[in-house]
Amino acid sequence: MAGTSTHSVTNQPPPLVGHDLFTTDRALSEAVERHTDPDLVDEVRDELSGLGRTSGSAQVQEWAVLANENPPRLRTHDRYGHRVDEVEFHPAWHRLLGKGVSAGLTTAWVRPAGHVRRAAGFLIWSQVESGNGCPLSMTHAAVPALRTDPGLAAEWEPLLTSTIYERELRPAHLKAGAVFGMGMTEKQGGSDVRANTTAATPLAEDGTYTLTGHKWFCSAPMSDGFLVLAQAPGGLTCFLVPRVLEDGTRNVFLIQRLKDKLGNRSNASSEVEFDGTWARRVGEEGRGVRTIIEMVAATRLDCVLGSAGLMRQAVAQAVHHCAHREAFGGKLIDKPLMRNVLADLALESEAATALAIRLAAAYDDGSERERALLRLAVPAAKYWVTKRCTPVVVEAAECLGGNGYVEEWGMPRLVRESPLNSIWEGAGNVQALDVLRALQREPGALDAYLVEVGRARGADHRLDAAVKDLLVELGELEGVEGRARRLVERLALVLQGSLLVRFAPPEVADAFCASRLGGDWGAAFGTLPYGLNLAAVVERARPVS
């Protein structure tokens, strides 16, 4: 009969909303505390807790859904036929980007403890909607490249490190804040940027050029400026391309189309052409790769942070679901096999977080040894953490059963996003080969790495054995390129293990070393050995009590 109720909705978890993504993430909050000057801890904690509450709010989560469901649209011409090359974003995307800027996610280079607090913030914000992370990351990473030219840095750095977001395209000197994009790769070369064919022709004014050519991937095309690579008379060179010139006219920036991507759909990734496009040289002619090297390292660390954030959100959703869902006579979280799965996922998430924040702390330290550590550890972490993201997120979605495959539960968006950071800023082989270059050309990098992992010597026999095996493998140079992935994986795992042995609770370090370093582990999640305190591992990962 009409109006008859067929059933009551029961045994469904409450929405994971209205909580603080920072303070409820013990691995993250503890990492921030240990890597922050004691005089700044309270300030940094309060700042990140504010961002954590914002990120966990119902309003911001709704913005994330709207931004994802309403992808950007390209408008090449106005109604009169004039070329405009504009990309229209949903208002929710602008709100999210504005929140990220106001939260200081582009200010790391100009604040005390700037990199640790910014890294933690980026990890938190990545859990909301990753589509606005691209302009935040590129704006942050552009600063060290611009500092190779003091004049450019004086003009642009205050805008890039501003906490004000202004979406309108205007001359930079009329804005209180600016965001940057980049365009490095071309159709014929991809990661091999030395194969670029875009040509830079010098103009009469020193340091200015016109560019002719194309870029195959240019994200956030509505940014105020872009760092691009082009072939100048002296070789491959870095250039700054503003969208709007000082007199208010639009620079030649011809957007051909937007990419139809697997994930990251709220962010516009475009193909652009330059045809007499005005540009300013950044650094010396022929030194383009050297000019952008620190920028690339910064964006690679953001790939690690973004993947760590996705893993944390996926694990939090899985643990939250299982803490409330009952099946076969009890809570899923209390079932031994599900507990094994959740604990295994939690280990991966915590190890990623610990490593990412440790690397951010190296930036804040800035010493020669810490810079050497970054040279080796950033590409190793970028290789390993980003590769672990997809299997973690997919397994976490499975913990929700059929709900994990349904869009409105949020997990499919995480699944689609999960491969991106492994591809962006150099895919796996590029990272592995970069580690080999660091080992071969910069002996100080390996020395710094061994000093770091050596701080945990004697604390766990499995870690000690893994370090010994790693040293043996490092001593065998024959065929090293073909086994670079294997070597880099071991470098990353040993570094993660050393951090967990030193800083994580014993039950976390024990489970990680037994499985990842001791070899007592299967090929799928949920295969941790018997006898570990898995309940404590899962409880530590629980987002709310």
N, C-alpha and C positions, 0 to 999 in steps of 0.2 A: 504494500500500500504506500501511497505517496506520504512522505514525511517519516517513514519508518527508518530508524537507524539500524544499519546492518552490523555495525561493530564499533568498538571503542579503540582509539589509538593508544596503544600501550607499548612498553619495552622499546621505545625510541629514545636515543640520547638527547639531552637538551642541546641547543646550539652552543658552540664554543665561541661565545661572544661576551663582551663586557669584562675582559680580564686584561692584565698587564703582561704583554709579551716579553718584557725584559725581566721583571722580578720573578716571574713564574718559570723562567728558563735558568735553572741553577747552573748549568754548565757555562752559559754565557755570562751571567752576572758574576760568577766567581772568577772567570777569566779576566773580565774587565777590572775587577778589584785588585787582582794580583799584578796586573800590568799597568796600573795607574798610580802616580805619585800619591802617597797618603794625604797630602795637603789638598789634593783635588778630588779625592774619591767621593766625598759627599756631593759635591757639585755635579760630577759626571753621573753618579747614580741617579740623582734627582732628574737630571736632563733626560737620561735614557728611560727612566720610568715614565716620564711624561710622554715620550714618544711611544713607549710600550702600551700605555693606556689608549692613546690615540689610535694606534694600529689595531688594537683589539676591540675598538668601539663598533657598534652596529652601523653607525653612519659611514665610517671609512670603509667598512667591508661592503656596504652597499655601493659606494663609489667604485670600488674595485670591480664589482659585478657589472655595473653600467659601462665602465671603460672597456671591459673585455667584450661585452656583448654589442658594443657600438664601435667598431673599428674605424680608423681614420679614413678619410676620403680625399682623393686628389682632385684639385680644381686647377687645370692648366691655363684656362682663359676666363676672362670675365664675360659678361653678356654682350659686350661690344666687340669682342674678338681680340682684346688686348691680352698679351701673355702675362699671367700673374704667378703661376707656379706656387700655389699655396696648398697646404694640407690642412683640412678641417678635422679637429679632434672633438670628441664629446666633452662637454664641460667637466664631467667627472675626471677625465684624464688631466685636465689643467689643474683641477683642485688637488689631485694627488701629487702632481709635480710641484705645485706650489707648497704643499705641506712638506715634501722632501727637502726643498730648498730652505724653507724657514726653519727646519729642524737641524740645519747645519751640515747636510750631507755633501756640501761642496766646500767646506771651510777647513779641512784637515790641515792644510799647509800653513795656516796663520793662527792656530790656537794651541795652547799648551795641552798636552795629551791629545792632540787633535786627531791623530790617526787611529788610536784605540777607540776613542768615543765615536768617531765617524764610522769606523768599521763595524762596531756593534750596532750603531744606528742603521747602517746599510743592511746588515743581516736581518734586523727586525723588520725594516721597511720592505725588504724583498719578500716577506711572507704575505704581504697585503696584495700587491699586484706588480709583477715584475716589468710591465710595459713602460713604466716611467723611470726605471732604473738606468736605462741606456743614456739619456741625456744627463742624469745625475752623475753617472760614472765618467762619462767623457768630459764633462765640465770640470770635475775633480782632477782627472788625469792630465788635462791640458796644461795645468799650471807649471809643472817642471819643464815641459817643452818650451813654453813661452819664456821661462827664465833664462834660456840661452840667449835671449835678446833683451837686455834691460829696458830698452825703450818700449817694446811691445808689452813686457811684463808690467811696467808702470801704468800703461794705458788700460790693459785688460784684466790684470789680476784682481784689482778691487771689485770689478764687476762679477768675475767668476766666483769669487769667495763671498759675495753678498748673500744675505738671507732673504732677499726680495726677489720674487719672480714676477716678471712683466712679460706677458705673452705676445704683445703686439710687436710687429717688425718695425723698428725705427733705428736711426743711426745710434750706434753704441754710446756716444757721448751724451745722448739725451735720455739714457736709461739708468735706473738705479741698480740693475742687476742684469746679468746675461748668462745664457747657457750655450754650450758648445757641442758640436758634433764632429765627426771625422769621416774622411773618405780616403782610404788607403788602397783597397784592392780593385783590380780591373778584370775584365772578362778573361783575358789571356793568361793571367799570372796567378790570381788568387793570393795565397800567402807569400808567393815569390814576388815581392813588391819590386825587386830590382828589374823585373820584366815589364814594369809599367811603361806605357807609351805616351801618356799625357805630357804635352810639351809646354814648357814655360819660356816665354820670350821676354827678355829684359826691356823695361821702359826707360825713359830718360831719367826719371827720378830714382835715385839710388834705393835699391831694395824692393822696387815694385816691378811687377811682371803682369803679362796676360797669359792665361792658361787656355789650352785647347786640347780637348780630350774627353774622357768619361770616367765614371766610377761605378762599379758594379753593385756595391753595397754602400749606401750612405744612410745611416739611421738618423732619426730625429731631424728631418730636413727643414723644419721650421726654426731651427736654432739660429742664434745671432751670428755665429761664426763657425768655421770649420777648419780643422787642420787636415791638409791633404799632401800627398806626395806627387811630384811631377819631375820630369827630366829637364833640368836647366842646362845651359851650355857647360857647366862644370860637373854635371852628373845629377844623380837623384837627390832631390832637395825637398825640404819641408816648407809649406806655405800656409799662410792664414788667409782664408777666403771669407770676407764678411758678406752676409746676405744683403745688407743695405749699406750703401756708400755714405760718406760723410755729408754729401749734399742732399741726402734723402732719396736718391734714386735707387732702384733695385739693381743689384749686381746681376750679371748673367748667370743664372743657376737654373738650368732647364731640367725639370723633373720629368722623366720619361714615363715612369709608372711606379706603383708601389708593389712590393713583393707580397704574394699570397702565401703566408708562412704557416708552418705547423702550429706554432704557439707564439707567445709574445705578440699577440694580435693587436693589442691596444697601442703598440709602438709602430710608427711608420718607418719601414725600411725601404729605401728608394733606389732607383737607378737615375743618375744625373749626368748631364753633359755640360761641359764648359766650352764656350765659343767666344773667345776674347774676354774671358772672365778676369776681373782685376784681382790681384793677390799681392800680399806682402811676404817677403822671404823671412823664414824663421831659422836662425842659425846660418851656417855657411853653405855655399853651394857645394854639392857633392857629398854633404854630410847628413843627408836626410834621415838615414836609419839611425845614426848616432844621436841626432836631435830628438827623435821620438822614443828612444829606448826606455827612458824612465816613464814616459807616458804609457807605453805598452805594458811595462811591469805593473803599473798601478791598475790598469784595467784588468790585467790577469788576476791580480789579487781580488778585484771585485768579482771576477768569475767564481773564485773560491768562496767568497762571502755570499754571493747570490745562491750558489748551490747549497752551502751550509744552511742558509735561510729556508730554502725549499725543503730540505731534508727535515729541518726542525719542525716546520709547519706540518709536513706530512706525518711525522712521528707523533706530534702533539694530537693531531686529529685521530690517528689510529688508537693511541692510548686512551684518549677521552672517550671514544666510541666504545671501546672494550671495557672501560670502567663502568659504563652504564648499561650495556647490553647484556641480557641474560640468555643463555642457551644451554640446553641439556642439564638443567638443574643448578645453574650457578652463573656468576658473572664471568664473561669471557676472559677478563683480565686475570682471573684466578685459575683458569685452566692451564695445566702445565705446558701443553704444546703451544698455545697462544702466548703464554708468558715467555717462552723461548723465542718466538718470533719477535715480539715486542722488544725484548731485551737486546736481541741481535741488532735490530734497527736502531735502538737507542744508542748502542755503542758506536755505530757508524756516524750518527749525528753528533754525538759529543766529541768524537775524535776530530771531525771536520771543524767544529767550532773552536776547539782548543788550538788547533793548528792555525786557523785563520787569524785569530786574535793575537797569537804569538807573533805572527809575521807583521801584523799592524804595529805591534809594540816595537819591532825592530826598526820601523820607519821613524817612530818617535825618538828612539835612542840615537840613531844617526851615526853611530861610531863606525870606524872602518870595518871592524869585525862583523857588526850587524849588517852592514851593507853587503859584505861578502856572503853572509848567510843568505840574504835575500836573493842574491844572484843565482844560487843553486836551489833554494827552497821554494821560491815562488813558482817557477815552471814545474817543479816536481809536484807541488800541491795543486797547481792548476790541472796538471795531468790527472792526478789520482782522485781528488775530491770531486771534480766535475764528472768523472766517469762513474763514481759510486752513486751519484745523485739519482739517475734514472732507475736502477734496480731498487733503490730504497723507496722511492716514491711509488713505484708500481706495487711493491709488496705491501706498503702501507695502505694503498687503495684497496687491496685485496682484503685487508683486515676489516673493512667496512662491508664486505660482501657485495651484493648487487648494488647497494647504495653508492659504493665507491666508483661505480661505472656510470653514475647519473650526474648530469651537468650541475644541477642545482645543489649538489652536495660539495662541489668545489674541487674534488680530487681530480677529475679529468683535466681541469685547467693546470693543476700542478704537474700532471703527467706530461701534458703537451709542452710545458715549459722546461721540463727536466733535462732534455738533451742539449739545450741551447748553449750553456756556458762551456760545454766541452768543445763546441765548434767555434764559438766566437773567440777572437784574439788568438787564433792559431789552434788547430785541432790537435789531437793526441800525439801524432807523430812529430809535429812541429815542436811541441813542448819537450818530448823525450830527446829529440836531437839538440834542443837548446841546453838541456841539462848536460849532455855529452860535451858540448862546446865549453860550458862553464868548468867542467872537470878537467878538460884538456888545456884550456887557455888561462884559467885563473885558479892556481893551486890554493890560494887563500880561501876560496869558496868551500872546498872540501875540508880544510882545516877548521873553518868556522862551524861547519856542520858537525864534525866529529867532537868539537868542544861542546856543542849544544847537547848532543845525545849522550856524551860522556858524563854529563851532570847527573844522569840516572844510573850510572854504573854500580853494579852490586845490589840494586834494589829488587831485581827480578831476573832469575836465571834464564828465562826464555828470551827476555830482551837482550841480555848479555850474549847469548848464543846467536841471536839474530844479527847483532852488530858484528860479531866475529865472522859469520857467513857473508855478510855484506862486504867486509874488508877483503875477503878472499875473492869475491866476485869483482870487486873494483880492481884487483890486481891482475885480472885476466882480460887483456885488451883485445885478444883475437876474436874477431866477429862481433865486436861490441855494438856496432850499429844495429845489427839484426836482432840483438837482445836488449835494445835500449829500453823498451817498454817494461820488461821484466826488472831491469835494474832500477828504473825510476820508481816503479811500484814499491820495491823494497826500501828505497830511500825514504819515500813518503810514510810507509807503514812504521818503519823504525823511528822516525821522528815523531809521529803521532804516539807511538807506544811510550817513548821517553817522556813526553809531556803528560800522558795519563798516569804513568808510574809516579811521577813527581807531584802531581797536583790533584788528580781525581780521587774519589773515595776508593778504598782497597777493592771493593767488589767490582767496580768498573774496570780498574786497571787489570785485575786478575782475569776477568772474562775476555778483555781485549787481547792480552798477551797469550792466553791459552788458545784462542781461536786464530787471531791474525798473525801471530808470531810463532806460536808453538805448533801450529798445524793441526790442532784438534778441532776440525771444523769441516762442514760439508760444502757443497757447491751452491746451496740455496740458503736463504735466511731461515732461522729457526732450527739450526743444527749445532748450537752451542753444546759443549760437553756436559755431562751430568756432574753435579756436585758444586756448581757455582751458585752464588746468591743472586739469582735472577730477579727475585721479587724486589730487592732493593734497587737494582738497576732500573727496573720499570717504574717504580715509584718516583725515583729521581727525575725521570723524564715526563712525569705527569704534569700537564699544564695548569690544572686547578685541583684543589683537594676535594 
